[in-house]
Amino acid sequence: GGSAAMARVQIQAADFANVSMSGNYSGVNWGSIESRVQERQRNEQLGFDFNTNVALGQFFGKRINLSLPFFYGYSVGVVNPEYDPFNPDIRLSEYDGETRRNRAKAGQDFTERKSYNFTNVRKEKSATAKSRFYNVSNFSLNYAYSENMHRDFNLEYDRTKVWRGGMN
């Protein structure tokens, strides 16, 4: 049989920030008790996720009255094959060191994601301010960036970057 594990940590820092991290692993031959040998996993899978939300507006104090929410996320997923992707009848463990490393890297499925954003950034209206349609507090700004990188046996390199911004 195979093995698998999961771990998760969440941290809440009052009303200022929260952080979440998780990781997972499942090895070769992992599968349910009812599954037959040929139905079990034929690769090693690893994953890691990290997310945080931070209220950066609190650094400016209550007098400024700025709402500046920030999000950052990072994740990575790796799938390592048990068998040679160029010759599926041969296990990678049967090769010598250098050949095994080269074939394993060529057959590895690797995905990495990074993103951050500022959503609904705005100046809060003070209690004593008069309401006018042109007040700065009537508008909010958004900015987001994301980057995805992927490679596998069929794809040597694929990096996608996306920038977005807006005003409401």
N, C-alpha and C positions, 0 to 999 in steps of 0.2 A: 504494500500500500504506500501511498504518498502522504505528504504532510501539508498542513496549511495553518496560517495564523493571521489574525487581524488585531490591530491596536488603534485606539482613538483617544485623543486628549482634547479637552475643551477648557479654555481659561476665560473667565469673565472678569474684567478689570472695572468694576463699578459701572458707571454709565459712559465711561471713556472708550473702552475697546473690548473686543472679544477676539480670541485666537482659537483656531481649530486645526488640529493636525491628525492625520490618520495614515496608516500604512497597512499593506497586506502582502501576503506571500502564499503561493501555492506551488508545490513541487511536482516533479514528474510522478505519474501514477496516481495523482489526487483524483478522487471521485467519490460518489456516494457508495454506501455499502451494497446497495442492490445492483450497481453497475458491473458489467462484465469487464474483463481486462482490456479488451479492444476499445471499450467506450471511455476509458479513463484518459486523463490529461496526458499529452505527450510532450509537454514543454514546462518550463519553469516560468512563473509569472510573479513579477514584483511591482508594487505600486506605492506611491507616496503622494499625499495631498496636504497642502498648507493654505489656509484662508485666514484673513484678518479684516476686521472692520474697525476703523478708528475715527472718532469724532475730533478731527483736528481743530475745529472752530473753538474748542475749549482752551486752546493755548493762547487765544487772543483776549480772553476775559469776557465778562458779561457786559461790560460797557460798549464794546465793539459790536456785540450781538451778531456774530457771523456764524452761519451754519456751513460747515465744511466737512461733509462725510467722505471718507476715503476707504476704498476696498482694494485689497491685493490678494491675488490667488496664484498658486503655483502647483502644478502636478506633473508627475512623471510616471510613465508606465513602460515596463520592459518585459518582453516575452523572449526567453531564450530557448531555442529548439533543442530537443534531445538528439534528433537525427540530422545528418548533413543535408542541407537544402538542395545541393547539387546532385546528390546521390541518396535518395531517401531510404535505401536499404541498409545504410551504414550509420552506426551511432557515432556521434562526434568524439566520444571517449575512446574510440579505437584509433584515432589519429595521433601522431606525435604532437608536441607542444605548439610549434609555430603554425602548422597546418590547421590544427584544431582551433586556435585563436582566430585565424583568418576566416575560416568557414563559419565559426560561431558568430562572429561579428557580421558577416554577410547575411546570415539567416536571422539575425536578431530583429525583432519588431520593437522599435523605440518611438515613443511619443512623449513630447514635452509641451506643456502649455503654461504660459505666463499671461497675466492680465492685471491691470489696475484701472481704477476709475474714480472719478469725482462726480457724484450724482446729486443733483438738486443743491448746488452751491448757491447760497444767497445771503443777503443781508436781511436779518429779521427786522420787522418794523417795531419801533419802540412804542410803548403804550401812550406816550404823549404826542406822537407825530400825527399830523393831519393826513387823512386819506386822499391821495391824488393818483390819477391813473399813471402818471410818469414817475412815481416813486421807484427808487432802486429796489425796494423790497417786493415789488410786483414781478420781478424777473428772477429767473434762476438759470444757472449754467450747468452744462454736463460735458464731461470729457471722458473718453474711454480709449484704452489701448489694449490690444490682445495680440499674442504671438503664439503660433502653433508650429512645432517642428516635428516632422515624422520621417522615419526611414524604415524600410523593411527589405525583404528579399527581392521584390520587384521594383522598388523605388529607392534610389540612392539618397535622395535629399528632397524634401518638400518643406519650405518655410513660408508661412503665410502671416503677414502682419496687417493689422487693421487699426486705423485711427478713426475715431468718431467724436464729434463735438456738436453741441447745440445750445440753443437759448430758448427758454420758454417765457 
